[in-house]
């Protein structure tokens, strides 16, 4: 028996229905002019070069006395953590009574191409931490690192134990040589020196392309066909557009930092081997004695769970906890499920330790 | 006129095209059962969509145009794919009527489909970005075209025989006044040729994967047929096609072959771009125009200056802090003599940086050169004191003072 029983009328009817949705969808999209992102109220409190340190307005009467500094990655923009009302990790953290700061790295220019990991970690981050310590009258503060920002936070904590009270890492790669790490697999044989010497800063578009090629048919094809199905709902269309804006809002990568990060972390796997050098100092994760909460995503296709889980065997703290989120690399910040799970877990964990 | 319609698909032209196509699908134009052979660009859904979009586009250009274009591009792929599969569907039904073997029929249809996909790269070509990375080649091409010895044609894809000729040509040693320029050009062309070879290999591998994905899709459909599962929509077919491609691609990208090929592609492109920068710089120098090297030198110097400024700022801050400690500690020490021990005051200052900030604000107005001199004096005195304290380790009292003093200096902001 033939199970493929569609007749021509059904097929054309399906396509016509799709046409109608597409037309309506294009109409909906043409009506969307402003795509607002970054919903929580905040003020810039410290600026340096491209960097802006933001302090978020509290949403509770009483706050945890120890501030929380969110260290974002250099890839993409930090408003992903505060995308929209009800889909904002930062909003959730504020609702947990945390005093939240965020580093926005801005858009590097050609003139920034010589900035190194040392400049970022022992320079920018350290000065932000000092600013917050001074403003809050606290000797130590809490750090929360996002993805590559988690790597930076780990390095910073290992080098500045006197300033870090608690450390939270989210979807942070630690072991860069796990079998399922496709990004790592793709860059192992790339001549990074030649890439940086040729390009200077690495164009954001090139990074976008790299990420999209991890699942090209889904991310560059199917996603836009599926989009047609939701475009009759303006709110859903707006949600899509916000994510789309974030995905393609990619600052260039500072050349020297990119060179050091790819070579030391991805190619040499220096974080777990203890060979990463930041300036003149070598990063030994064993030096991290403060409490650590490691949050990773079960279905993360960019940072495999095993890569994050490796942290447990590297840090020197006796207070280590991990939390697995049932979702992907971005879902951990923007999904409805994440809003119910991540901020409360972070809030509770910090309250117990601050 | 597109303006008179509420939605673009109200357009009668579109309906006509749809009707024409439906007629074709229904068999009135004998397009059934011959996928690939009678693929007509005049009546396809994808081309109908293009037709409509050309009419609609002028009034829809907005900030979201980029998403429009991506969506339309992918919908076009979906239409192209759907059209091909709708024809297979019809052929299958026809086969059923004639009691032919569905599995064998599906195999035959997929063979036709594979050859169509091999000829038509419009279905889904995600490697376009690589082409954008080749931009320096255009520049070099224009240089080459204006040079007497070469033409831009050497950049075009060559047959193996011509490649040999090209290699020989590029091995001709440079002579005379423009020897170095010629050698650089030859090197750039060699690098370009190397990149072109890698690029072609990359594309042929991707074509192989597409072919394999179609094979997997066919197996899945046959499996579904055997297990009695039904396919009820074109969208389901499209999703199976996407999944099949992702599976085949996903397995391949984890292989050493891919890592090596991808690296060769990127490395050869970068090598070519690097050399073309060098050649561009040579031209710019002859015109006394700024080169990227000279700008990079400026950027590096500026970077180093920024670092120096930051170091100086940090030192200034430490100095200010120390000065503040000094000026605020004097009255406190006087008070302390009559009430509290000095050590506890210092300890508290170390633990609460905010307190010092307040003190700093108080003294910020009185910054003057005389104070700097005073500070230098006090620093010298302090160093003397430290030396004396170091010599006098026997007494615990002096040790305590030293610790407290050191702690204050170490405060960083």
Contacts between the chains, C-beta under 8 A, distances in Angstrom:
chain1	res1	chain2	res2	distance
A	1	B	228	7.7
A	2	B	92	6.2
A	2	B	93	7.0
A	2	B	96	4.5
A	2	B	102	5.4
A	2	B	225	7.4
A	3	B	224	6.8
A	3	B	225	5.5
A	3	B	228	6.3
A	3	B	229	6.3
A	3	B	230	4.2
A	3	B	231	6.8
A	4	B	89	6.0
A	4	B	92	5.5
A	4	B	93	7.7
A	4	B	221	7.8
A	4	B	225	7.3
A	4	B	230	7.0
A	4	B	231	5.1
A	5	B	93	7.8
A	5	B	230	6.7
A	5	B	232	8.0
A	6	B	89	5.5
A	6	B	231	7.4
A	6	B	232	6.8
A	6	B	233	7.2
A	6	B	234	7.7
A	7	B	93	7.3
A	8	B	22	7.1
A	8	B	25	4.6
A	8	B	26	5.3
A	8	B	27	8.0
A	8	B	86	7.2
A	8	B	90	6.4
A	11	B	25	6.9
A	11	B	82	7.5
A	11	B	86	4.7
A	11	B	89	6.7
A	11	B	234	6.0
A	12	B	18	7.2
A	12	B	21	7.5
A	12	B	22	4.8
A	12	B	25	6.4
A	14	B	233	5.6
A	14	B	234	5.5
A	14	B	235	7.1
A	15	B	45	6.1
A	15	B	79	7.3
A	15	B	82	6.3
A	15	B	234	6.8
A	16	B	18	6.7
A	18	B	75	7.8
A	18	B	78	7.8
A	18	B	235	7.8
A	19	B	9	5.0
A	19	B	14	7.7
A	19	B	18	7.8
A	19	B	49	7.8
A	20	B	7	7.3
A	20	B	9	5.9
A	22	B	9	7.6
A	22	B	49	7.8
A	22	B	71	7.7
A	22	B	75	6.0
A	23	B	7	4.1
A	23	B	8	4.9
A	23	B	9	4.2
A	24	B	7	6.3
A	25	B	71	7.3
A	26	B	8	7.0
A	26	B	56	7.2
A	26	B	60	6.3
A	26	B	68	6.3
A	26	B	71	7.7
A	27	B	7	6.3
A	29	B	62	7.7
A	29	B	64	4.8
A	29	B	67	6.3
A	29	B	68	6.2
A	29	B	71	7.9
A	30	B	59	7.9
A	30	B	60	4.6
A	30	B	62	5.4
A	30	B	64	7.0
A	30	B	68	7.9
A	32	B	62	7.9
A	32	B	63	8.0
A	32	B	64	6.0
A	33	B	62	6.9
A	33	B	63	6.4
A	35	B	63	7.8
A	49	B	306	7.7
A	110	B	295	7.6
A	110	B	299	6.5
A	111	B	299	5.0
A	111	B	302	6.1
A	111	B	303	7.5
A	112	B	303	7.8
A	113	B	296	7.8
A	113	B	299	6.4
A	114	B	299	6.6
A	114	B	300	5.6
A	114	B	303	4.1
A	115	B	303	7.1
A	119	B	307	7.6
A	123	B	310	7.0
A	130	B	412	6.1
A	130	B	413	5.4
A	131	B	413	7.8
A	133	B	353	6.1
A	134	B	353	4.6
A	134	B	354	6.3
A	134	B	357	5.9
A	134	B	413	5.5
A	135	B	354	7.4
A	136	B	354	7.8
A	137	B	352	5.5
A	137	B	353	6.5
A	137	B	354	3.8
A	137	B	355	7.8
A	139	B	351	6.5
A	139	B	353	7.8
A	182	B	253	6.2
A	182	B	254	6.7
A	185	B	253	7.3
A	185	B	254	6.2
A	185	B	259	5.7
A	186	B	253	7.2
A	186	B	258	7.9
A	186	B	259	6.5
A	186	B	262	5.9
A	188	B	259	5.9
A	188	B	263	7.6
A	189	B	259	5.5
A	189	B	260	6.1
A	189	B	262	7.7
A	189	B	263	3.4
A	189	B	267	7.9
A	190	B	262	7.8
A	190	B	263	5.1
A	190	B	266	5.4
A	190	B	267	6.6
A	191	B	263	7.6
A	191	B	266	7.9
A	191	B	267	4.8
A	191	B	270	6.9
A	194	B	267	6.4
A	194	B	270	4.8
A	194	B	271	6.5
A	194	B	274	6.7
A	195	B	266	7.0
A	195	B	270	5.3
A	197	B	274	6.7
A	198	B	270	4.6
A	198	B	273	5.0
A	198	B	274	4.5
A	198	B	277	7.0
A	199	B	270	7.5
A	199	B	273	7.8
A	200	B	292	8.0
A	200	B	296	7.4
A	205	B	129	7.6
A	205	B	132	7.9
A	206	B	133	7.6
A	209	B	129	4.5
A	212	B	126	7.5
A	213	B	126	7.3
A	213	B	253	7.9
A	214	B	253	7.8
A	215	B	246	6.0
A	215	B	250	7.5
A	216	B	126	4.2
A	216	B	249	6.7
A	217	B	124	6.7
A	217	B	126	7.4
A	217	B	242	4.8
A	217	B	245	4.4
A	217	B	246	5.0
A	217	B	249	6.9
A	218	B	242	6.3
A	218	B	246	5.8
A	220	B	70	7.9
A	220	B	74	7.6
A	220	B	124	7.9
A	220	B	126	4.9
A	221	B	74	5.1
A	221	B	77	6.3
A	221	B	124	5.4
A	221	B	126	7.3
A	221	B	242	6.4
A	222	B	74	7.6
A	222	B	238	7.7
A	222	B	239	7.2
A	222	B	242	4.6
A	223	B	74	7.7
A	224	B	67	7.9
A	224	B	70	5.1
A	224	B	71	4.4
A	224	B	73	7.4
A	224	B	74	3.8
A	224	B	75	7.2
A	225	B	71	7.9
A	225	B	74	5.2
A	225	B	75	6.1
A	225	B	77	7.8
A	225	B	78	4.9
A	225	B	238	6.8
A	227	B	67	8.0
A	227	B	71	5.7
A	228	B	71	6.9
A	228	B	75	6.7
A	241	B	64	6.8
A	241	B	67	6.8
A	244	B	67	5.9
A	248	B	66	7.8
